[in-house]
Amino acid sequence: MQPTNTLCALDDDALLERLQRAAFDYFVQTMNPQNGLIPDTSRDNSPVSIAVVGFALSAYPAAVDRGWIDRAEAVRRSLLALHFFADSDQSGSPTATGYKGFYYHFLDIHSGQRVWQSELSMIDSALLIAGMLTAASYFQADNAAEAELRELVDALYRRVDWCWSQDGGDTIRQGWKPECGYLHYGWEGYSEAIVLYALAMGSPTHPVSADCYAGWVATYQWENLYGQDFLYAGPLFVHQFSQAWVDLRGIRDAFMREKCSDYFENSQRAVHVQRCYTQLNPQEFVGYDRNCWGLSACDGPTDEQVDVANEQRRLFGYAARGVPYGPDDGTLSPPAVLASLPFAPEAALAALRNMLARYPEILGNDRLATSFNASVSDKNGRPWVSAGHYGLDQGIVFMMIENHRSGSIWQRLQHCEPLVRGLRRAGFAGGWLDASIREAAQ
């Protein structure tokens, strides 16, 4: 384990350099060299998460710019994954890879077949497609390999039947299974789906209508919490994932124009709500305070664990924890704090340094554990820490550090035509979107 006092002694730039590089190395170290797929976690026998592959495809370009990977190697790795998805079984059978251009959430890392009876995931497919488009936006050289990359991305994006994912309804369904068809449990309220709807509306082949986006927005929940008016979503990842790719600073849809806000400012308010909640600490969990927060979707201890020595309350395992309505069992996500860096850099860095100083167990080889729970200890009094690492955490950490440091991912995708088209069809305007209209007219 890397001694945390070494990291804590670094200035902010050096600290972020180390953490971002370690996050990127997750993709380098875990990728299947035969097909470019990336596992969901570093644990033994972990399946592939298609969203994690999307994060990897998004990370390669920025890593090239930082000198962490050779450009040709980044293209090679990207092409491995793109060829796999292009050639994958799209029959929709229980052992296929996908259907209608979408993909099952979890795949076998060797065969690429569906595992765990997972759903055909619309949102995770969208994150994968966003990663593909990021790669295509960057690798624009006039050579055979990069031309092939762009052609594959275009074909894979065109293949996605976004209209089918509505199931004839007003909004996009959350998933589909060959055993039972569309998943009918609700997906109402603000979520990480802005990038999903933007890609669906920007599609050159199967675009959904603006009414589809409006139908989703109609389910939003605007609240006042701790004196802060904001669009409610309890877990931090909801406020982060779309903004890994989409620069939502200063651009507004009809909902945010009415509220005189934007989604970036809303994420700033979400950080404020998190800090107020953990400072109040209504359930009296160990460690919670204004500089120790981070409730999000993450791993956690369970009631069945034999090494839990002192916890009598219910424990949730992997869950989307949120404030103030829960669930909350004392488990916090350091990556969710670090991924808040673009919204609240001072608060995020203060919390991160505080966590590293108080709980050195959360860092190994410069890479943050997905979560810890100081209210749950083992027989030696050490806080519970999630084993291994999650690819989603490493991906969002890498991208949000990059957006904070250089803004290069945001800037690149401001010129991604289908994404821009989708945002405009959703009613977004202002800021860089208006500037791009003026540039196109000149």
N, C-alpha and C positions, 0 to 999 in steps of 0.2 A: 504494500500500500504506500502511495506517495505521501510523505509527511506534509500535512496541511500547513504547518507553520511556514514552510518554504513558499507555498503559494500565497498565503495571507500576507507575506512580507513584500510581495510584488506590487508594483503600481497597477492601476486599472488596465492599462493597455496590455501590459505583459501578462496579467492574469487572464484577460479575455483571449489573448493569443494562445495560451496554453490550453484553456478549456475548449476553445473552438477546434484546435488541432486534434485534441483527443477525441472530440465528438466525430470529426471527419474520419479518423482512423478506425472507428467502428465499422464503417462501410468497407474500408480497405481490407480489414482483417477478417471480416465475416463473410464476404461475398463468395458465392459458389462460382469457381472459375470456369465452370462448364456452361453456365447459362446467365450469369450476371445477377442472379436473384440474391436478396438480402434477407436474413432471418429476422423474425419479430423480436427475438431476444438473443442474448449470448448464452443462454442456458442450453444444455445438451438436448439434441433432438428437437430444437425449436423449428416450427414451420416458418414459411415465408409470410410476411405481411406485405400485401401489395402497396399499401400506403408508404411503408418504409422504403420500398424500391423507388417510389416517387420522390421521397426526400433525397435519396442517394443521387438520382439523376439531376436533381436541383443543386446538389452540393458540388458535384464534379466541376462545373464551370468556375465557381468561386475559388475552389481549391487550385485550379489551374492558375488563376490570377495571383494567388498567394504563393505560388511556387511549390505547393505541396504534392502535386502530381503532374506528370508530363501531359501535355495536351493530347498527344497521340494515344497515350494510355487511357486517358479519360474518355476519348472517343471509342476506344476498343471496349471498355467496360460498358459504356452506354449501348453500343451496338449489340453486345451479347444479350442484354436485357430486352432490347427492342425486337430483336429477331425471335427471342423466345415468345414474346407476347404475340407477334405477328403470326407465328406458326402454331400457336397453341390451339387446343381443342375448344372450339366455340359452340359445341353442340348443346350445352346446357345440361348434359347428363350428370348424374351424381358424382362421377369421377372426372369430369371435364375441368378445364381451367376457367371457362367463362361462357358467356352467352350475350348475344346482341351487342357485342363490343365492351361489355362490362366484365368484371372478373370476380371470382370468389375471394372472400376476405383473406382466407388463409390457404396456402398451397404447400404441397410437399416440396422441399427445397431441391430434390433431385429430379423427380418426375414432373413437377409442376401441376400435379392433380390436386383437386380440392381435398382438404382434410377437415376434421372436426365437424363435419356436416355444416360447415360455415355457409353463411348467406352470400348470394351475389350482392356485393355491397356497392351502392350508388356513390356514397361519399368517399369511400376508400378508392374506388375506381377514379373518381374525379381528382383526388390527390395524386394518383399515379399519372393521370393525363396531364395534370399541371406540371409535374416533374418532366414529362416528355417535352412539353412545350417550352419549358425553361431551357432544356438542352438544345432544342432546335433554334431557339432565339439566340443562343450563344455561338453555337458551332456553325458559322456562316462562311467558312473558308471555301474557296473554289477548288476543292479536291474531291476525289471519288468517295472517300470515307465519310466526310462531313455531308456531302450531297446525299449519300445513301441514308445517313442518319435523319436528315430533314424529310426525305421521302417516306421513310418508315413512320415517323411521327405523324405526318400528314395523313397517311393511310389509316393509322390506328385511331386517330381522332375522328376521322370521317366515318369510321365503322361504328361508333357508339350511337345507338338508337335511343336518344334521350327521351323522345316522345313515348316510346314503349314503357319507359320507367314511370310514367304517370299512371298507368293502368286505367286510363280514361278518367282519372280524377283531376282535381284542381291543382294538386301539387305533386312533386316527385316522391315516389315511395322510398322507404328506407332500405328495402332489400327484397330479395326473391329467393325461393328455394325450389328445387325441382320436385321435392316431396309434397309441397303444399302451396306453391305459387307465391304471390306477393305477400310480404309481411304486412299485417294490417294494424299493428300497434302504432300508436300515434308518434308523430315526429313534429309536434307543434312547438312554437316558441323559437326565439332566437337561438341559433346554433352555429356550428362551423361551416354552414352550407353556402355562404355567399359565393365562394369560389366554384362550388358545384353548379349553382344557378347561372353564374356568369358563363361558365363553359357550355352549359346546356343551351343558353340563349344565343351564344356566339357560334354555335355549330353551323358549318356550311352545308350540312346534309340533313340533319334531323333536329332543328332547333325547336325548343319549347317556346310558348308565347309569353309575352309580358304579363298576361293574366296569371300564368303559373307562378311567377315570382311574387306578384301582388297577393295571390292566395296564401303564400307562405308568410309574407310580411304581416298579413292580417291576423296571424296567430301570436304576434309579438306581445310581450308583457313589459310595460313601462312602469317602473317603480321608484319610490323614494326610500332609500336605505341610508341610515346614518347621515341624514341631511343631504344626500346626494341623489339627484334625479338621474336615472340611467336605464338603458335597455337591459333587462335582467337576463343573466345566465349565471348560474352558480359556479361551475368549474372554470378555472382560468383558461384551459385549452380552447374553449369555445371562443374566447376573445383573441386567440392567438393564431389558430391554424390558417384561416383564410388570409390573414395579414402576413403570413410567411411569404406569400407570393404577390398579393395585391396591395399596392400602396393606397390605403384608404384615408390618407391625410388630406383633408380639405375637399374631398369629393362626397357628394350627398345624394341619396335617393330621396324619393318623396317623403318617406317616413322621417328621415333625419332632417330634411329641410323644415318640416313642421316642428320638430323638436329643437331647431337651431343648434344642432350638434352634428357630429359625424362619428363613424365607427371607431376611428382611431382615438378620438377624445373619449368615447364611451369605454374603451379599454383602459384608458387612464383612470376613469372613474371606478372601473371594476377593481383595479389595484387598490384604490383608496378604500373601497368597501371591504376588501380582504384584510387590509391592515387594521381597520377599525374593529372588525370582527375578532381577529386574533388578539388584539389588545384588550378587548372586553372579555374574551375567553369565557363565554357563558357556561361551558361544560367543564371548565377547570382542567384542561389538558396540560400536561407537562410541556414546558418550552414555548407555548404560544405567547407572543407579544407583538409589538408593532414592527419589530425586525425579525420575526420568525413566523412566516405565513406561507401560502402556497397550496391551497386546496384545489385539486384538479383530478382528472382521471389518472389513476396510478394503481400500482400494486399496493397491497397492505396485508397486515397480519390477519389471520382467521381464528375463529373460536376453536378450531380443531388442533391448533398447533400445540405440541407438547412442551415446547420450551418457553411458553409465556408464563411468567412467574407472578405477575401482580395486577392483571387486568380482569375486572369482573364485568365490564360493559360489553355490549355486542361489538364484534369486529367484522369488517365487511369484505376482506380480501381485496381483489381487484374491483374497483368501483370508481364512478365519476363523483368525487367528493366536491361539495360546493358550499357557498355561504349565501345567506345565513340559515337556509332551510335544510341543509345537510344533503346527503348523509355526511356525518363527521364522526370519526372515531379516534381523532388525534393524529392521523397520518398526514404528513406534508410532503410535497413534491419539490425538491430543490430545482430540477429542470424547469418546472413551471415558473419559478421565481426568475431564473436566468432568462427564460423566454419572454419575460415582461420587460426586458431591457429597453427596447425602443420606446415603450410607453412611459416608463418611470425609471430612468437610468440610476439616479441617486438612490431611490428606495430599493431597487433590485440589487444593486451592488452592496448596499449596507446590509440587507438581509442575507445575501450570499456569504459575505465575510463573517457575519455573526454565526450563521449555521456551520460554516467550516471550522470556526474557532471552538464552538461548543460541542459539535458532533463530528469529530474528524473521521468517524467510521463511514460517513456518506461519500467519501472520495477515495477512489482507487485508480492509480495510474492516470491522474488528472481527469478522470471521467466520473461524473456525478451518478450516484445511485438514483433509481427512479423515485424512491421514497424512503422515509424513516418515520418511526413513531416512538417518541421519547416517553410516552405514557405506558408503553409495553416494554418490558425488559426481560432479558434472559436470566438464568440463575446467577450469573456473575454481575448483574446490574447494568448490563450494556443495553442501549436502546435497540429496538428491532430495526433492521435495515434490510431492504429488499435485496435479494441475491441476484447477481448478474446485472446486465444492463438491457434496457429496452431501446430498440431502434427508433421508435417514434420520439422518444426523449432526446436522443442524440441528434436526430434530424431537425427538430424544432429549435434546439439549442444552437446548432450550427447556423441555421438560416437567420434566426433572430439576432444572433451576435453579428452576423454579416450585415444585416439590414441596419443595425445600430452603427457599425463601424464605417461602412462605405455606402450603404443603400444600393449596392450594385444589382441585387436581385430585383428589387422594386423597379429600378430604372430600366432594367432589361425588359421586364414584362410590361412596362408602359408602352412598348412598341410591339407587343404581341397582338396582332390584328384580331384574332377571334376573341381573346379575352377582353380587349377594349370594346369590340362590337357588342359583346354580351353585357358588359357594364352599362353601356349606353342604352341598350334595349331594356335593361332593368330600371332605367330612369336616372342613373347616376349622371351628375354634371358638376362642373366647377373645377377649380384647381388645375392639375395637370391634364385632366380629360379635356377641358376647354382649350388648353394650350396646344394639345395634340391636334385638335380640329383646325386651329389657326395655322399650325405648321403644315398640315395636309393641304390646306387651301393655297398656300404660297407656292 
